[in-house]
Amino acid sequence: MANIAVARIKREFREVVKSEEAAKCNIRVELIDDNFTELRGEIAGPPETPYEGGKFLLEIKIPETYPFNPPKVKFMTKIWHPNISSVTGAICLDILKDQWAAAMTLRTVLLSLQALLSAAEPDDPQDAVVAKQYKENRHLWEKTARHWAQEYAEAPKSKKDDEFYDKVSQLAEMGFDRHKALTALSAHEWNMERATQDLIS
Amino acid sequence: MSEADADMASQGSDPDDEGLSDSSYQDYSDEDINDYYNYGPDDMEQDDRGQIFDPEAFEYFLFNKEEACQFLDERVAELTQTIQFSPQVSHTIGKVLLQAHQWVLTEVMERFREDSVQLMVDCRILPPPSRAKQVEPPPKQCPVCLQAQEEKDLLSLACNHKFCTDCWQRYFQVQVEDGVATGVECMWSDCRLITTEDFALSILKNSPVTLRRYQQFAFNDYIKGHYQLRWCPGPDCDVIYMAPQPLGRKVQCKKCKTCCCFRCLKDYHVPADCPTIESWLRKCADDSETANYISAHTKDCPKCNICIEKNGGCNHMQCFQCRYDFCWMCLGDWKTHGSEYYECSRYKENPNIANESAQAQAREALKKYLFYFERWENHQKSLKLEEQTFQRIQHRIKEKVMNNMGTWIDWQYLLDAANLLHKCRYTLEYTYPYAYYQEGGPRKKLFEYQQAQLEAEIENLSWKIERAEQTDRGDLENQMDITEKRRLTLLRDFSES
């Protein structure tokens, strides 16, 4: 690991820990190994979004050429969002690609990701299925995204979402994997018949 | 074609070959055409110098890298001399301004006269006025490596975002690694200012390898960004085309012999224009499955039903068994293919189609596409087969010369005829994508009429060339003249000006 990358990560790590946002439990970062090549990030789901109350874990890998190349970041927590792959957690965000600048830091990355959760860019999608739903049936997208946050990101549950749980449970009782059942239902507007068809084929 | 062949051919007729053997890089001039077609140009349009208007004439030059460099430098010098830059504005900034405007000199000058500051902001040389006095990083520390630095070791662009030389150097290395050169931006977040060549030079002066790659990529960016320049699309070819008027016309590389359209760099395609040929090729790629079945190479003789393989380029077929003359495209009697009745290049649309069901319409659309595709592909195949004819002719000429039947020059007209046939059939091939996208109306009728005429003459020429032994030389040359005239007439009326 180049000296400059290590020096930067040490400093940026401290910056996040001491930041205002960390004090409010909005963002967090921890070290995975001693040579600063991998970190674990966490962002809170922003208020007034379907992700509110959820905690989203991020895998952060620091390249040898950091900070001249961006860190490689992906979601470890499964999430239903137009710019994040519901399968791999890969993120489509300009500052993690060509709009990265060497003067940016881990803190700016985490805050940008949090902003992405508040404001999706459906015209520049990573997950085409989610983006299509976001544009065509915004209400169903919100409900689905909230359900995913409750299922995977420990967001608080409320009574009104029971319908989705029942459907997933029904399919699970038929012997399908719970996550696969949830994915199939989400991709087919929670239509049991079409989701089952998808799972069988 | 070898040099010797090219010289021989240029004594004959083909203006294309004239261009090839010409010692200057310039394409054939009007005079060449004029000389050859000087007899009887009554039906040709003439320009004010009394010369015949050639729809394919195109002025272009072939540059090597040094010549292209010089060409670019001259444009920059022209700019800096004309608009009297203030002292701090240099050659290298001129390059940035031109690159941001596809090197259209007049546009840069006009914008400079209107509002020079706005131009500099738009071209990312100066920061927007609102940002000009933003906070600076903590003094004497590089915000990237966080190391303490002397003030004099910190460098910045006009935005005043200061970074140390080491960081700039590492940053350039990473960017050049990714193939970025003219677009390397300031390292500050949200700052879009770009580095100039001089700045890169001063940063990379101690890393010659990176510097050399930077310069290669930057040069490549300039060529790609210049409206008059194009890299030759030939494999590993480093020739650069320069056309004063960047039109969709034919250019040929002298080094790798690639022949293409200057504007889109695809195979030359008049009378179809660049967008037409692009949609056509995409359509052909998409619909290749449907078109597969027509790629069979054989058809049955319409009279005696013997299976016939087409082994020549000519569409005028004569059955080996029953001697029936027929057309390969429509399988109709060839006798009806006199110039007035030649109709198998014309697609007859069902006039009632608007009232038919959606399914019938889809079938009709497919039928229409297949009609044009079949003809386009057929001419492509004919071109391939006629290449073999060309080789055969060369071989036969050699034999004749060996047996003291005339000299090499006596038989050159046969090669000229084969070359001309290739050129005409090539144009004919590209009339089909054009016709497919052309809207109906009197112009389409005229186009189809001319296309049919050209088609008929090309088949006559092909027939005569394949039977050159029995054909009288005068007759053949007459046929060549007619065919080329038909081709030029069609192009004159229908290719974009």
Chai-1 contact restraints between the chains, C-beta under 6 A:
chainA,res_idxA,chainB,res_idxB,connection_type,confidence,min_distance_angstrom,max_distance_angstrom,comment,restraint_id
A,I4,B,C145,contact,1.0,0.0,6.0,A-B,restraint_1
A,A7,B,L146,contact,1.0,0.0,6.0,A-B,restraint_2
A,R11,B,L146,contact,1.0,0.0,6.0,A-B,restraint_3
A,T65,B,V174,contact,1.0,0.0,6.0,A-B,restraint_4
A,F68,B,R170,contact,1.0,0.0,6.0,A-B,restraint_5
A,F68,B,Y171,contact,1.0,0.0,6.0,A-B,restraint_6
A,F68,B,V174,contact,1.0,0.0,6.0,A-B,restraint_7
A,N69,B,V174,contact,1.0,0.0,6.0,A-B,restraint_8
A,A101,B,M187,contact,1.0,0.0,6.0,A-B,restraint_9
A,A101,B,S189,contact,1.0,0.0,6.0,A-B,restraint_10
A,A102,B,V144,contact,1.0,0.0,6.0,A-B,restraint_11
A,A102,B,Y171,contact,1.0,0.0,6.0,A-B,restraint_12
A,A102,B,M187,contact,1.0,0.0,6.0,A-B,restraint_13
A,A103,B,P143,contact,1.0,0.0,6.0,A-B,restraint_14
A,A103,B,M187,contact,1.0,0.0,6.0,A-B,restraint_15
A,A103,B,W188,contact,1.0,0.0,6.0,A-B,restraint_16
A,A103,B,S189,contact,1.0,0.0,6.0,A-B,restraint_17
A,M104,B,S189,contact,1.0,0.0,6.0,A-B,restraint_18
